Amino acid sequence: MAGEYSKPPHNRDVGIPKKYSWQALTRKKGAELEVLYVELLRKLGNKKGMLGQIFTKAQNKIQDPAKLYRLIEMIAAFA
């Protein structure tokens, strides 16, 4: 959703660093994806405001990096 709001016609700064953007997630696979995703959840949970509230105590419940990649791939197909 944040990725969509950052594109035209909205062009909003949603406060998510490029390092943790949707595009960054879709470029990773395997252990690199899992590491980035866990880091993303932790860092965004520490942000102030609404973004921090959304990600507070967020956890990675998908322990298999291949399944996490497949889930991201499926979501990206609809974006």
C-alpha positions as CSV (number, residue, x, y, z in Angstrom):
1,M,0.0,0.0,0.0
2,A,2.8,2.4,0.8
3,G,4.4,1.6,-2.6
4,E,1.2,2.6,-4.3
5,Y,0.9,5.9,-2.4
6,S,4.4,6.8,-3.4
7,K,3.6,6.6,-7.1
8,P,1.5,9.1,-9.2
9,P,-1.1,10.4,-8.8
10,H,-0.5,10.4,-5.0
11,N,3.3,11.0,-4.9
12,R,3.4,10.8,-1.1
13,D,6.4,10.4,1.1
14,V,5.2,7.5,3.3
15,G,8.3,7.5,5.5
16,I,9.7,4.1,4.4
17,P,13.4,4.3,3.5
18,K,14.3,2.9,0.0
19,K,16.3,0.2,1.7
20,Y,13.0,-1.2,3.0
21,S,10.8,-0.5,0.0
22,W,8.6,-3.0,-1.8
23,Q,11.1,-2.9,-4.7
24,A,13.9,-3.8,-2.4
25,L,11.9,-6.8,-1.1
26,T,11.1,-8.0,-4.6
27,R,14.8,-8.0,-5.6
28,K,15.9,-10.3,-2.8
29,K,15.7,-14.1,-2.5
30,G,16.6,-16.8,0.0
31,A,18.5,-15.8,3.2
32,E,19.0,-12.3,2.0
33,L,15.3,-11.8,1.7
34,E,14.6,-13.2,5.2
35,V,17.4,-11.0,6.7
36,L,16.0,-7.9,5.0
37,Y,12.4,-8.6,6.0
38,V,13.2,-9.2,9.7
39,E,15.4,-6.0,9.7
40,L,12.6,-4.1,8.0
41,L,10.0,-5.2,10.6
42,R,12.3,-4.2,13.5
43,K,13.4,-0.8,12.1
44,L,9.9,0.3,10.9
45,G,8.5,-0.8,14.3
46,N,10.8,1.8,15.9
47,K,9.7,4.6,13.7
48,K,7.6,7.4,15.2
49,G,4.0,8.1,14.3
50,M,1.5,5.9,12.4
51,L,4.2,3.8,10.6
52,G,5.8,2.8,13.9
53,Q,2.4,1.9,15.3
54,I,1.6,-0.3,12.4
55,F,4.8,-2.2,12.7
56,T,5.1,-2.4,16.5
57,K,5.8,-5.9,17.6
58,A,5.5,-7.2,14.0
59,Q,7.1,-10.6,13.5
60,N,8.2,-12.8,10.7
61,K,5.9,-15.9,11.0
62,I,7.2,-17.4,7.7
63,Q,10.4,-19.3,8.6
64,D,11.0,-20.7,5.1
65,P,12.7,-18.0,2.8
66,A,11.3,-19.7,-0.3
67,K,7.7,-19.4,1.0
68,L,8.3,-15.8,1.9
69,Y,9.7,-15.1,-1.6
70,R,6.7,-16.9,-3.2
71,L,4.2,-14.8,-1.1
72,I,5.9,-11.6,-2.2
73,E,5.9,-12.8,-5.8
74,M,2.2,-13.5,-5.6
75,I,1.4,-10.1,-4.1
76,A,3.6,-8.4,-6.7
77,A,1.6,-10.1,-9.4
78,F,-1.5,-8.1,-8.3
79,A,0.3,-4.8,-7.9
